[in-house]
Amino acid sequence: MIVISFLDGTDITITEETVLNGFRNFSHDPKKEFYIKKVFSNSINGSETKEASRLSTDDKKVGIMGFVLSVDCFSIGEESNTLYRSSAVKSVENSNFSFG
């Protein structure tokens, strides 16, 4: 499991089945920059499409970090109404990490 922590102290736990949706600015034209479009929707294990997920890496944390850095905002789940700004992410960590 991966934990995404935000600057306000809240966090979200991501599992291999969690669907992540990524959004980017619709245009680089300043007159249209208030629109966003969905550019990604899948889980780490790729269960949402027939192709392998772009989030799937040997280290799941690296896949999630790359995802967060490649989008302007994201949502969790297929029917989520909450968008999280990528700039509000404080850290991405493995939740099952141990030193022993």
C-alpha positions as CSV (number, residue, x, y, z in Angstrom):
1,M,0.0,0.0,0.0
2,I,1.1,3.6,-0.7
3,V,0.2,6.6,1.4
4,I,-0.1,10.0,-0.2
5,S,0.2,12.8,2.4
6,F,-1.0,16.3,1.7
7,L,0.3,19.7,3.0
8,D,-2.9,20.1,5.2
9,G,-2.0,16.9,7.2
10,T,-4.5,14.6,5.5
11,D,-3.6,11.4,3.7
12,I,-5.0,8.8,1.3
13,T,-4.1,5.1,1.1
14,I,-3.7,3.6,-2.3
15,T,-3.9,-0.1,-3.0
16,E,-3.2,-2.0,-6.2
17,E,-7.0,-1.9,-6.9
18,T,-7.5,1.8,-6.2
19,V,-8.5,3.6,-9.4
20,L,-6.6,6.9,-10.0
21,N,-7.8,9.5,-12.4
22,G,-5.4,12.1,-13.7
23,F,-6.3,15.5,-15.1
24,R,-4.3,18.2,-17.0
25,N,-5.0,21.6,-18.2
26,F,-6.9,21.4,-21.4
27,S,-4.8,23.9,-23.3
28,H,-1.6,26.0,-22.9
29,D,-3.6,28.9,-24.3
30,P,-4.1,31.4,-21.4
31,K,-7.7,32.0,-22.6
32,K,-8.6,28.3,-22.2
33,E,-6.4,27.3,-19.2
34,F,-9.4,27.1,-16.8
35,Y,-10.5,23.9,-18.5
36,I,-9.1,20.5,-17.5
37,K,-9.4,17.1,-19.2
38,K,-9.0,13.5,-18.0
39,V,-5.8,12.0,-19.3
40,F,-5.5,8.9,-17.2
41,S,-7.8,6.4,-15.4
42,N,-6.6,3.1,-14.1
43,S,-5.3,1.2,-11.1
44,I,-1.7,0.1,-10.3
45,N,-2.5,-3.4,-11.5
46,G,-4.2,-2.3,-14.7
47,S,-7.6,-3.8,-13.9
48,E,-9.5,-1.0,-15.5
49,T,-8.2,-1.5,-19.1
50,K,-6.9,-4.4,-21.1
51,E,-3.4,-2.9,-21.3
52,A,-0.8,-2.8,-18.6
53,S,-1.0,0.2,-16.3
54,R,1.5,3.0,-16.7
55,L,1.6,3.0,-12.8
56,S,2.9,-0.5,-12.6
57,T,6.6,-0.5,-11.6
58,D,8.7,-2.7,-9.4
59,D,8.4,0.0,-6.7
60,K,4.8,1.1,-6.6
61,K,5.8,4.3,-4.8
62,V,7.8,5.4,-7.9
63,G,4.8,4.7,-10.2
64,I,2.5,6.8,-7.9
65,M,5.1,9.6,-7.6
66,G,5.5,9.7,-11.4
67,F,1.7,9.9,-11.8
68,V,1.3,12.8,-9.3
69,L,4.1,14.7,-11.0
70,S,2.6,14.2,-14.5
71,V,-0.8,15.6,-13.8
72,D,-2.2,18.9,-12.5
73,C,-4.8,17.3,-10.3
74,F,-6.2,13.8,-9.6
75,S,-9.1,12.0,-8.1
76,I,-9.5,8.6,-6.3
77,G,-12.1,6.1,-7.4
78,E,-14.4,5.8,-10.3
79,E,-17.1,8.2,-9.1
80,S,-15.2,10.7,-7.0
81,N,-16.2,14.3,-6.9
82,T,-13.1,15.4,-5.1
83,L,-10.1,16.6,-7.1
84,Y,-6.7,16.8,-5.3
85,R,-4.1,19.3,-6.6
86,S,-0.8,17.7,-7.3
87,S,1.0,20.7,-5.9
88,A,-0.7,19.9,-2.5
89,V,1.1,16.5,-2.2
90,K,3.7,16.6,0.6
91,S,4.9,13.0,0.3
92,V,4.4,9.6,-1.2
93,E,5.4,6.7,1.0
94,N,5.2,2.9,1.2
95,S,3.0,2.2,4.2
96,N,4.4,-1.3,4.8
97,F,8.0,-0.2,4.9
98,S,10.1,-1.6,7.8
99,F,13.8,-1.5,8.7
100,G,13.9,-5.1,10.0
